[in-house]
Amino acid sequence: MRLMAPLYFYISVFCFPLVLEARLITAGDGWEADAAATVRDVLQASSRGDISLIIITDTSFLRRTTDTFLLSTWNVAIFEATMNGSHLTQLIKLARQVRMASWMVVVVVVSDDPVFLAAFAQQAREGRLLVWATRLIVVSRRTSHSLHPLHRTLALTNSLLLLVDDAAGMARAAGWVVLPYQRPGVAPLRVAFWAARGDLSLHRPLFWDKFSKFPEGSDVVVAMEQNHRHLAVMEPDPTAPGGVRLQFKGFMVNVLAYLAQGLNFSYTFRRPPDRAWGVKLRNGSFTGMVGQVHREDVNLGLGPFAINAARYEAGDFTWPINFMAVKVLGGRGSPEVDPWGFLLPFDPWVWAALFAFLLLLSVISYSLSTVFSKKGYKRENFATKNLHFTSIMFRQSVWVASGGWMWQRVVLGVWMLMTMVLTRSYEGNLMSLLAVRHLPQPYQTLRDVVDDPSVIMVWEKQGAPMQAVIDATFGIFYEVKKKEEQGRLKLLRRIDYDAILGEVIRQHRVIIDYDLVTTGTISKHFSRTGRCDLYVGHENILAQPIALMSQKDSPLISALNERITSMSEAGLYYHWAKVANSNSTSCERVPTKITISSTLSIRQCSAMLMVLAGGLVVSLVVLCLEVVVANVSGR
């Protein structure tokens, strides 16, 4: 929606219902007329097309001057502000509504009061009035050194500082631009000058993308914390406080160095006080590096940070540099023989079909023999004639009397041929399987972990995966949160994962984290021990993009996006990550079964012994029943 109405429309719609004091002010001739003329020159020299002008002042503008220089060309909304905090907040909200309804907006702030200018700067940032597409013109008679509270706002916005000098009756002004991330004490850059007779002299364009290439001396404060792949070190530096400077070693430092070279800035690292990545707490505050960005303690969060809804409330993110999935990291355990391996040669359905046919043929044979037998069928012959199928399956001899039915011989012959093929196949497969050792990988999904009461889950302390658990009200993540009451949920920093790998290998604990972290942990363990004792589950529990982070509406984001795009297209990020993650593919295709030659132990044969013992017990029970039945029948 474009702003097509004059000033009076916005006063009646937005201001009257909120009972705000917003009106045109009249005053005598003075520096305000020079300021209005200077603003007019700036707009005519830098603006094209239809714009909307928002003027915020704590002093007065001459009505005739405003009508002459402003209302004749642009849509204008003028607000008189007071130092009342709530009044200024509501005024910022109204101005933001005008900005959102307009095609292009220029905000002009006129004041000689540094306190008011500082309050406006803070409220404008918090109320998101000033974005890069919105141009800001600050008009004052103060010197640039007395406007220090405005420095941060002017540095991070598309702004111009106009300083009007009416000393000795000479009307002249200068336009200044505060460059981003300049070290304290560096003077702003003068881009325009108005002589006493009002002529405009431009040294460079009034508004340009000052974030496309930073000037010399720009220093960006970067939030970073060490983890399993990035190490914090203190290096000697005579120029730093204490003679040492915090540095990091890792592949993300290469990313930062690439961006710093492209944008021409230096950087200083700052670690979060709680040594965490950062989550949103129930009271609405943010911890870790995310909290540093949100509180504007730093200019950039290196991370990288997984993007989620909670973190997006704290700041803006660059284009993703990669995508990560949360997975289970568990221990492979020791090679072992499956005690029930004697059942493995046949699929469960083959076993079921075999016993079903055995039962069916025995019942059919018994029924037909009873019906067609000329001499009658005695029950005592059931074990000797109609259990032939069972005897053949267990490779026992079978005797068929002469004079019997031919169909019995045919059925027994076909059954004998089928069971011979099956038993030969079973013997061959069983001999092979007895030489196989299994590497157990029991936890492939988060559900497997949650349902096993013997294992403890380890999550990153104040990490993005943990944010999903904190915010969960139902589902699998809610079940994980409830396990904390049972002592099955532990929170650790990533750098502390190495201390618990022994318990992970023994399958007492599992680590739930991004595949970038789990793969790095496996490669680091392999580099240290030469063994692949860890594995990663198949399930992608949670997939999220990762990126760098800065403040809301920060123009640094768009500047970084151009370099990140070129970096990703050139494959530099993947190259640096792979080089930093040595032996990353050494344990990717480790077999879950290995073949060895060794003797079988009692434990490995325990299942077969259990079947034998069970059969003997059943036989004993049947024997006792037969004796009891025989004694009862004899009486």
C-alpha positions as CSV (number, residue, x, y, z in Angstrom):
1,M,0.0,0.0,0.0
2,R,1.5,3.4,-0.9
3,L,1.0,6.5,1.1
4,M,-1.1,8.8,-1.2
5,A,-2.7,11.1,1.4
6,P,-1.3,14.3,3.0
7,L,-0.4,14.9,6.6
8,Y,-4.0,15.6,7.8
9,F,-5.1,12.0,6.9
10,Y,-2.6,10.4,9.2
11,I,-3.3,12.7,12.1
12,S,-7.0,12.0,12.1
13,V,-6.7,8.2,11.7
14,F,-3.7,7.3,13.8
15,C,-3.2,10.1,16.3
16,F,-6.7,11.1,17.5
17,P,-7.8,7.7,18.8
18,L,-4.6,7.5,20.9
19,V,-4.9,11.1,22.1
20,L,-1.4,12.0,21.0
21,E,-0.1,15.5,20.6
22,A,0.8,15.6,16.9
23,R,0.2,18.9,15.0
24,L,1.8,21.5,12.8
25,I,3.8,24.0,14.8
26,T,4.3,27.7,13.9
27,A,7.3,29.7,15.0
28,G,9.3,32.7,14.0
29,D,12.0,32.8,11.4
30,G,15.3,31.3,12.5
31,W,17.5,28.2,12.0
32,E,14.4,26.1,11.4
33,A,14.0,27.7,8.0
34,D,17.6,27.0,7.2
35,A,17.1,23.4,8.4
36,A,13.9,23.0,6.2
37,A,15.8,24.4,3.2
38,T,18.7,22.0,3.9
39,V,16.3,19.0,4.2
40,R,14.7,20.1,0.9
41,D,18.1,20.1,-0.8
42,V,18.9,16.6,0.5
43,L,15.6,15.2,-0.6
44,Q,15.9,16.7,-4.1
45,A,19.4,15.5,-4.5
46,S,18.9,12.0,-3.2
47,S,15.3,10.9,-3.7
48,R,13.5,9.9,-6.7
49,G,9.8,9.2,-7.2
50,D,7.1,9.4,-4.6
51,I,8.3,9.5,-1.0
52,S,6.6,9.9,2.4
53,L,8.2,12.2,4.9
54,I,7.9,11.6,8.7
55,I,9.1,14.6,10.7
56,I,9.7,14.2,14.5
57,T,10.7,17.2,16.5
58,D,10.7,18.5,20.0
59,T,11.0,22.1,18.8
60,S,9.0,24.0,16.2
61,F,8.8,24.3,12.4
62,L,7.6,27.4,10.6
63,R,4.2,26.6,9.0
64,R,5.0,28.7,6.0
65,T,8.4,27.1,5.6
66,T,6.9,23.6,5.9
67,D,4.2,24.4,3.3
68,T,6.7,26.0,0.9
69,F,9.4,23.4,1.0
70,L,7.8,20.2,2.0
71,L,4.0,19.9,1.4
72,S,4.3,21.1,-2.2
73,T,6.2,17.9,-3.2
74,W,5.9,15.1,-0.7
75,N,3.4,13.5,1.7
76,V,4.3,14.7,5.1
77,A,3.5,13.6,8.7
78,I,4.8,15.9,11.4
79,F,4.9,14.8,15.1
80,E,5.8,16.9,18.1
81,A,7.3,14.7,20.7
82,T,7.7,15.2,24.5
83,M,10.1,13.5,26.8
84,N,7.3,11.5,28.3
85,G,8.4,7.8,27.8
86,S,5.0,6.4,27.0
87,H,4.2,9.3,24.7
88,L,7.4,8.8,22.7
89,T,6.7,5.0,22.5
90,Q,3.2,5.6,21.1
91,L,4.6,8.2,18.6
92,I,7.1,5.6,17.4
93,K,4.3,3.1,16.9
94,L,2.4,5.6,14.8
95,A,5.4,6.5,12.7
96,R,6.0,2.8,12.1
97,Q,2.4,2.4,10.8
98,V,3.1,5.2,8.4
99,R,6.3,3.5,7.3
100,M,4.6,0.2,6.7
101,A,1.9,1.9,4.6
102,S,4.3,3.8,2.4
103,W,6.4,3.0,-0.6
104,M,9.5,4.9,0.5
105,V,10.0,6.7,3.7
106,V,12.4,9.4,5.0
107,V,12.4,10.1,8.7
108,V,13.6,13.5,9.7
109,V,14.4,14.2,13.4
110,V,14.9,17.8,14.4
111,S,16.2,18.6,17.9
112,D,19.0,20.3,19.8
113,D,18.5,18.2,22.9
114,P,21.0,15.2,23.2
115,V,18.7,13.6,25.8
116,F,15.7,13.6,23.4
117,L,17.9,12.4,20.5
118,A,19.2,9.5,22.6
119,A,15.7,8.6,23.8
120,F,14.5,8.6,20.2
121,A,17.4,6.5,19.0
122,Q,16.6,3.8,21.6
123,Q,12.9,3.8,21.1
124,A,13.3,3.8,17.3
125,R,15.5,0.7,17.5
126,E,13.2,-1.1,19.9
127,G,10.1,-0.2,17.9
128,R,11.7,-1.2,14.6
129,L,11.0,2.2,13.0
130,L,14.3,2.4,11.3
131,V,15.2,-0.3,8.8
132,W,17.8,0.0,6.0
133,A,15.2,0.9,3.4
134,T,14.1,3.8,5.6
135,R,16.4,6.8,5.3
136,L,17.0,8.8,8.5
137,I,18.0,12.5,8.6
138,V,19.0,14.0,11.9
139,V,19.0,17.8,12.0
140,S,20.6,19.7,14.9
141,R,22.7,22.7,15.7
142,R,25.0,20.6,18.0
143,T,28.4,19.6,17.1
144,S,29.0,16.0,16.1
145,H,31.0,15.3,19.3
146,S,28.0,16.3,21.5
147,L,25.8,13.8,19.7
148,H,27.7,10.7,20.9
149,P,24.5,8.9,22.1
150,L,23.3,8.8,18.5
151,H,26.5,7.2,17.3
152,R,25.3,3.6,17.3
153,T,22.0,4.4,15.6
154,L,23.6,6.5,12.9
155,A,26.2,3.9,12.3
156,L,23.7,1.0,11.8
157,T,21.1,2.9,9.7
158,N,20.9,4.5,6.3
159,S,21.3,8.0,7.8
160,L,22.6,11.4,7.4
161,L,23.6,13.9,10.1
162,L,22.8,17.5,9.2
163,L,24.5,20.1,11.5
164,V,23.2,23.6,10.9
165,D,25.3,26.6,12.0
166,D,23.6,29.9,12.3
167,A,26.4,31.7,14.1
168,A,26.9,35.4,13.2
169,G,23.8,35.3,11.0
170,M,25.5,33.1,8.4
171,A,23.4,30.2,7.3
172,R,25.5,27.2,6.5
173,A,25.3,23.4,7.2
174,A,27.3,20.2,6.7
175,G,26.2,16.7,6.1
176,W,27.9,13.8,8.0
177,V,27.7,10.0,7.7
178,V,28.7,7.8,10.7
179,L,30.5,4.8,9.3
180,P,29.7,1.4,10.8
181,Y,31.8,-0.3,13.4
182,Q,34.4,2.5,13.6
183,R,36.6,2.5,16.6
184,P,35.7,5.1,19.3
185,G,37.0,8.6,18.6
186,V,36.9,8.3,14.8
187,A,35.2,11.4,13.3
188,P,32.2,10.8,10.9
189,L,32.7,11.3,7.2
190,R,31.6,14.6,5.7
191,V,29.7,14.1,2.5
192,A,28.0,17.5,1.8
193,F,28.4,21.2,2.6
194,W,26.1,24.2,2.3
195,A,27.8,27.6,1.9
196,A,26.5,30.8,3.4
197,R,24.5,31.6,0.3
198,G,22.9,28.1,0.4
199,D,24.8,26.4,-2.4
200,L,25.1,22.6,-2.0
201,S,28.5,21.0,-2.5
202,L,28.6,17.1,-2.6
203,H,31.7,15.2,-1.8
204,R,30.0,11.8,-2.5
205,P,26.4,10.5,-2.7
206,L,24.3,11.4,0.4
207,F,22.9,7.9,0.8
208,W,24.9,4.8,-0.3
209,D,25.3,1.3,0.9
210,K,28.0,1.9,3.5
211,F,27.9,-1.8,4.4
212,S,29.0,-3.1,1.0
213,K,32.6,-2.3,1.9
214,F,33.7,-1.1,5.3
215,P,36.3,1.7,5.8
216,E,39.7,1.0,7.4
217,G,39.5,0.6,11.1
218,S,36.1,-1.1,11.3
219,D,36.1,-3.6,14.1
220,V,33.2,-6.1,14.5
221,V,32.7,-7.8,17.8
222,V,31.9,-11.4,17.3
223,A,30.3,-13.9,19.7
224,M,31.9,-17.3,19.7
225,E,32.2,-20.3,22.1
226,Q,34.4,-23.3,21.9
227,N,33.1,-26.8,21.2
228,H,34.4,-30.2,20.0
229,R,35.6,-28.6,16.7
230,H,36.5,-25.1,17.8
231,L,39.1,-24.3,20.5
232,A,39.5,-21.1,22.3
233,V,43.2,-19.9,22.8
234,M,44.8,-16.8,24.2
235,E,47.5,-15.4,21.9
236,P,50.0,-12.7,22.7
237,D,49.0,-9.3,21.4
238,P,50.7,-6.1,22.6
239,T,47.8,-3.9,21.4
240,A,45.2,-5.9,23.4
241,P,44.3,-5.3,27.1
242,G,46.6,-7.4,29.2
243,G,48.8,-8.2,26.3
244,V,46.8,-11.2,25.1
245,R,43.8,-11.6,22.8
246,L,41.1,-14.2,22.6
247,Q,41.3,-16.3,19.4
248,F,39.6,-19.4,18.1
249,K,40.8,-22.3,16.0
250,G,38.3,-24.1,13.8
251,F,36.7,-24.1,10.4
252,M,34.2,-21.4,11.3
253,V,37.1,-19.1,11.8
254,N,38.0,-19.6,8.2
255,V,34.4,-18.6,7.3
256,L,34.8,-15.4,9.4
257,A,38.2,-14.6,7.9
258,Y,36.7,-15.0,4.4
259,L,33.8,-12.6,5.2
260,A,36.2,-10.1,6.9
261,Q,38.4,-10.0,3.9
262,G,35.5,-9.5,1.6
263,L,33.9,-6.7,3.6
264,N,37.2,-5.2,4.9
265,F,36.7,-5.4,8.6
266,S,38.7,-6.7,11.6
267,Y,37.0,-8.6,14.4
268,T,37.3,-9.2,18.1
269,F,35.9,-12.4,19.8
270,R,33.8,-12.3,22.9
271,R,32.7,-15.4,24.7
272,P,29.3,-15.6,26.5
273,P,29.4,-15.6,30.3
274,D,27.5,-18.9,30.6
275,R,29.6,-20.6,27.8
276,A,26.5,-21.7,25.9
277,W,25.0,-21.4,22.4
278,G,21.7,-20.1,23.8
279,V,18.0,-20.8,24.3
280,K,15.0,-18.8,25.2
281,L,14.0,-19.2,28.8
282,R,10.4,-19.2,30.2
283,N,10.8,-15.6,31.4
284,G,11.5,-14.5,27.8
285,S,15.2,-13.8,28.2
286,F,17.9,-15.5,26.0
287,T,21.1,-17.2,27.2
288,G,24.5,-17.8,25.6
289,M,25.6,-16.2,22.4
290,V,22.0,-15.8,21.3
291,G,21.5,-13.5,24.4
292,Q,24.7,-11.6,23.5
293,V,23.2,-10.8,20.0
294,H,19.8,-10.0,21.4
295,R,21.2,-7.6,24.1
296,E,23.5,-6.0,21.4
297,D,26.6,-6.9,23.4
298,V,28.1,-8.1,20.1
299,N,27.6,-7.2,16.4
300,L,27.7,-10.7,15.0
301,G,27.2,-14.3,16.3
302,L,29.5,-16.7,14.5
303,G,28.0,-20.0,15.8
304,P,26.8,-21.4,13.5
305,F,23.3,-21.2,14.9
306,A,20.4,-23.6,14.1
307,I,17.5,-21.4,13.0
308,N,14.3,-21.9,15.0
309,A,11.3,-19.8,16.0
310,A,12.6,-18.9,19.5
311,R,16.0,-17.7,18.2
312,Y,14.3,-15.7,15.4
313,E,12.7,-13.6,18.1
314,A,16.2,-12.6,19.2
315,G,17.7,-11.6,15.9
316,D,18.0,-12.1,12.2
317,F,20.0,-14.8,10.3
318,T,22.1,-14.9,7.2
319,W,21.5,-17.2,4.3
320,P,22.0,-20.8,5.6
321,I,25.5,-22.2,5.2
322,N,24.4,-25.8,5.8
323,F,21.5,-28.0,7.0
324,M,21.8,-30.3,10.0
325,A,19.7,-33.1,11.4
326,V,19.5,-34.2,15.0
327,K,20.5,-37.9,15.4
328,V,21.3,-40.5,18.0
329,L,25.0,-41.2,18.8
330,G,25.5,-44.6,20.5
331,G,28.1,-47.2,21.2
332,R,28.5,-50.3,19.0
333,G,29.3,-52.6,21.9
334,S,31.5,-55.7,21.7
335,P,31.2,-58.3,19.0
336,E,29.0,-61.2,20.2
337,V,27.2,-64.3,19.0
338,D,23.5,-64.2,19.0
339,P,22.3,-67.0,21.4
340,W,19.3,-67.4,19.2
341,G,21.3,-67.6,16.1
342,F,20.2,-71.2,15.4
343,L,16.8,-69.8,14.4
344,L,18.3,-67.4,11.9
345,P,18.8,-69.8,9.0
346,F,15.1,-69.7,8.4
347,D,12.9,-66.6,8.3
348,P,10.1,-66.6,11.0
349,W,7.5,-67.2,8.3
350,V,9.4,-70.3,7.1
351,W,9.4,-71.7,10.6
352,A,5.7,-71.0,10.9
353,A,4.9,-72.6,7.5
354,L,7.0,-75.7,8.4
355,F,5.2,-76.4,11.6
356,A,1.8,-75.6,10.1
357,F,2.3,-78.1,7.3
358,L,3.6,-80.7,9.9
359,L,0.4,-80.3,12.0
360,L,-1.9,-80.2,8.9
361,L,-0.4,-83.4,7.4
362,S,-0.5,-85.3,10.7
363,V,-4.2,-84.4,11.2
364,I,-5.2,-85.3,7.6
365,S,-3.3,-88.6,7.8
366,Y,-4.9,-89.5,11.1
367,S,-8.4,-88.6,9.9
368,L,-8.1,-90.5,6.5
369,S,-6.6,-93.5,8.1
370,T,-9.4,-93.7,10.6
371,V,-12.1,-93.5,7.9
372,F,-10.6,-95.8,5.3
373,S,-9.0,-98.4,7.5
374,K,-10.8,-101.8,7.0
375,K,-9.7,-103.2,10.4
376,G,-10.4,-100.0,12.3
377,Y,-7.9,-97.6,13.6
378,K,-6.5,-98.0,17.1
379,R,-5.3,-95.0,19.0
380,E,-2.1,-96.7,20.0
381,N,-1.0,-96.7,16.4
382,F,-1.1,-92.9,16.2
383,A,2.5,-92.5,17.5
384,T,3.9,-95.2,15.2
385,K,2.0,-94.3,11.9
386,N,0.7,-90.8,12.0
387,L,3.8,-89.1,13.5
388,H,5.9,-90.2,10.6
389,F,6.0,-86.6,9.4
390,T,7.7,-85.5,12.6
391,S,10.1,-88.4,12.5
392,I,11.1,-87.6,8.9
393,M,11.7,-83.9,9.8
394,F,14.1,-85.0,12.6
395,R,15.8,-87.4,10.3
396,Q,14.6,-90.6,12.0
397,S,13.8,-93.9,10.2
398,V,10.2,-94.6,9.2
399,W,8.7,-98.1,8.6
400,V,5.6,-98.5,6.5
401,A,3.8,-101.8,6.6
402,S,3.0,-103.6,3.4
403,G,-0.6,-103.6,2.3
404,G,-1.1,-100.0,3.3
405,W,-2.7,-97.3,1.3
406,M,-0.6,-96.0,-1.6
407,W,-1.5,-92.3,-0.9
408,Q,0.3,-92.6,2.4
409,R,3.6,-93.6,0.7
410,V,3.2,-90.7,-1.8
411,V,2.7,-88.1,0.9
412,L,5.5,-89.4,3.0
413,G,7.9,-89.4,0.0
414,V,7.1,-85.8,-1.0
415,W,7.4,-84.7,2.7
416,M,10.8,-86.6,2.9
417,L,12.1,-84.8,-0.2
418,M,11.0,-81.4,1.0
419,T,12.5,-81.8,4.5
420,M,15.8,-83.1,3.2
421,V,16.2,-79.9,1.2
422,L,15.2,-77.7,4.1
423,T,17.5,-79.5,6.6
424,R,20.5,-79.4,4.3
425,S,19.9,-75.7,3.8
426,Y,19.5,-75.2,7.5
427,E,22.8,-77.0,8.3
428,G,24.8,-75.0,5.8
429,N,23.4,-71.6,6.9
430,L,23.8,-72.5,10.6
431,M,27.5,-73.3,10.2
432,S,28.0,-69.9,8.6
433,L,26.1,-68.0,11.2
434,L,28.0,-69.6,14.1
435,A,31.1,-67.9,12.8
436,V,29.4,-64.4,12.7
437,R,29.8,-61.8,15.4
438,H,27.2,-59.1,15.7
439,L,28.0,-55.5,16.6
440,P,24.8,-54.4,18.3
441,Q,23.3,-51.0,17.4
442,P,20.1,-51.0,19.4
443,Y,19.3,-47.2,19.3
444,Q,18.4,-46.1,15.8
445,T,15.5,-43.7,16.7
446,L,14.6,-41.4,19.6
447,R,11.8,-43.7,20.4
448,D,14.2,-46.6,20.9
449,V,16.1,-44.4,23.4
450,V,13.0,-43.2,25.3
451,D,11.5,-46.7,25.6
452,D,14.7,-48.2,27.1
453,P,14.8,-47.4,30.9
454,S,18.4,-48.5,31.2
455,V,19.9,-45.7,29.1
456,I,20.5,-42.0,29.9
457,M,20.0,-39.3,27.2
458,V,22.7,-36.6,26.9
459,W,21.6,-33.3,25.2
460,E,23.6,-30.2,24.6
461,K,23.2,-27.6,27.4
462,Q,21.2,-24.6,26.1
463,G,21.4,-25.8,22.5
464,A,18.9,-25.6,19.7
465,P,17.8,-29.3,20.1
466,M,17.1,-28.6,23.7
467,Q,14.9,-25.7,22.8
468,A,12.5,-28.1,21.1
469,V,12.3,-30.1,24.4
470,I,11.8,-27.0,26.5
471,D,8.9,-25.8,24.3
472,A,7.3,-29.2,23.9
473,T,3.8,-29.7,25.3
474,F,3.1,-33.1,23.6
475,G,4.8,-35.7,21.5
476,I,8.2,-37.4,21.7
477,F,10.0,-34.3,22.9
478,Y,7.5,-33.9,25.7
479,E,8.3,-37.5,26.7
480,V,12.0,-36.6,26.7
481,K,11.3,-33.7,29.0
482,K,9.4,-35.9,31.4
483,K,12.4,-38.3,31.6
484,E,14.3,-35.6,33.5
485,E,12.2,-36.4,36.6
486,Q,13.5,-40.0,36.4
487,G,17.1,-38.8,36.1
488,R,17.4,-40.0,32.5
489,L,18.1,-36.6,30.9
490,K,21.5,-35.0,31.3
491,L,22.7,-31.7,29.9
492,L,26.3,-31.1,28.9
493,R,28.4,-28.7,26.9
494,R,29.6,-30.1,23.6
495,I,33.2,-29.8,24.7
496,D,32.4,-32.2,27.5
497,Y,31.2,-35.0,25.3
498,D,34.6,-36.7,25.2
499,A,34.5,-37.3,28.9
500,I,31.4,-39.6,28.6
501,L,32.3,-41.6,25.5
502,G,33.3,-44.5,27.6
503,E,29.8,-44.8,29.0
504,V,28.4,-44.3,25.5
505,I,30.5,-47.2,24.1
506,R,29.2,-49.4,27.0
507,Q,25.7,-48.4,25.9
508,H,24.9,-46.8,29.2
509,R,24.3,-43.4,27.6
510,V,23.5,-41.9,24.2
511,I,24.1,-38.4,22.9
512,I,21.4,-36.6,21.0
513,D,22.8,-33.8,18.8
514,Y,23.2,-32.6,15.3
515,D,24.9,-34.9,12.7
516,L,27.7,-32.3,12.3
517,V,28.5,-32.8,16.0
518,T,28.0,-36.6,16.1
519,T,30.2,-37.1,13.0
520,G,32.9,-34.8,14.5
521,T,32.8,-36.8,17.7
522,I,33.2,-40.1,15.9
523,S,36.1,-38.8,13.8
524,K,37.9,-37.4,16.8
525,H,37.5,-40.6,18.7
526,F,38.8,-42.6,15.7
527,S,41.8,-40.3,15.3
528,R,42.6,-40.8,18.9
529,T,42.0,-44.6,19.2
530,G,41.9,-46.0,15.7
531,R,38.6,-47.8,16.4
532,C,35.0,-47.3,15.3
533,D,33.3,-47.8,18.6
534,L,30.5,-45.3,17.9
535,Y,27.6,-45.2,15.4
536,V,24.9,-42.7,14.3
537,G,21.3,-43.7,14.2
538,H,19.3,-43.7,11.0
539,E,16.4,-41.4,12.1
540,N,16.5,-37.6,11.4
541,I,14.9,-36.5,14.6
542,L,14.9,-32.8,13.7
543,A,16.3,-31.0,10.7
544,Q,17.2,-27.3,10.7
545,P,19.3,-24.9,8.7
546,I,22.3,-23.2,10.3
547,A,23.6,-19.7,9.7
548,L,25.3,-16.7,11.3
549,M,23.3,-14.3,13.4
550,S,23.0,-10.5,14.0
551,Q,20.5,-8.0,15.4
552,K,17.0,-7.5,14.0
553,D,17.0,-5.4,10.8
554,S,20.8,-5.2,10.9
555,P,22.1,-4.2,7.4
556,L,25.1,-6.4,8.1
557,I,22.9,-9.4,7.3
558,S,22.4,-8.4,3.6
559,A,26.1,-7.6,3.2
560,L,27.1,-11.0,4.6
561,N,24.5,-12.8,2.4
562,E,26.3,-11.8,-0.8
563,R,29.6,-13.2,0.5
564,I,28.0,-16.3,2.0
565,T,26.3,-17.0,-1.4
566,S,29.6,-16.8,-3.2
567,M,31.4,-18.9,-0.6
568,S,28.8,-21.6,-0.8
569,E,28.7,-21.7,-4.6
570,A,32.5,-22.1,-4.6
571,G,32.2,-25.0,-2.1
572,L,34.6,-23.3,0.3
573,Y,32.5,-24.0,3.4
574,Y,32.3,-27.8,2.7
575,H,36.0,-27.9,2.0
576,W,36.9,-26.2,5.2
577,A,34.5,-28.3,7.2
578,K,35.9,-31.5,5.6
579,V,39.5,-30.5,6.2
580,A,38.8,-29.7,9.8
581,N,37.0,-33.0,10.3
582,S,39.8,-35.4,9.6
583,N,38.9,-39.1,9.3
584,S,35.2,-38.1,8.9
585,T,34.5,-41.0,6.6
586,S,36.5,-43.7,8.3
587,C,33.6,-45.1,10.3
588,E,30.7,-44.4,7.8
589,R,30.4,-47.9,6.4
590,V,31.6,-50.1,9.3
591,P,29.8,-53.6,8.9
592,T,27.4,-54.5,11.7
593,K,28.5,-58.2,11.4
594,I,32.0,-59.7,11.3
595,T,33.2,-63.3,10.7
596,I,35.8,-64.9,12.9
597,S,36.9,-68.4,13.8
598,S,36.6,-69.3,17.5
599,T,35.1,-71.8,19.8
600,L,31.6,-71.4,21.2
601,S,31.1,-70.6,24.8
602,I,28.3,-71.8,27.1
603,R,26.7,-68.3,27.0
604,Q,26.7,-68.4,23.2
605,C,24.9,-71.8,23.3
606,S,22.6,-70.8,26.1
607,A,19.5,-70.6,23.8
608,M,20.0,-74.1,22.4
609,L,20.5,-75.5,25.9
610,M,17.3,-73.7,27.0
611,V,15.4,-75.4,24.2
612,L,16.9,-78.8,25.1
613,A,16.1,-78.3,28.8
614,G,12.5,-77.2,27.9
615,G,12.1,-80.3,25.7
616,L,13.2,-82.6,28.5
617,V,10.9,-80.9,31.0
618,V,7.9,-81.3,28.6
619,S,8.9,-85.0,28.0
620,L,9.0,-85.6,31.8
621,V,5.6,-84.0,32.2
622,V,4.1,-86.1,29.4
623,L,5.7,-89.3,30.9
624,C,4.1,-88.6,34.3
625,L,0.8,-88.0,32.7
626,E,1.0,-91.3,30.8
627,V,1.8,-93.2,34.0
628,V,-1.1,-91.6,35.8
629,V,-3.5,-92.3,32.9
630,A,-2.3,-95.9,32.7
631,N,-2.9,-96.5,36.4
632,V,-6.3,-94.9,36.3
633,S,-7.3,-97.0,33.2
634,G,-6.0,-100.2,34.9
635,R,-8.3,-99.8,37.9
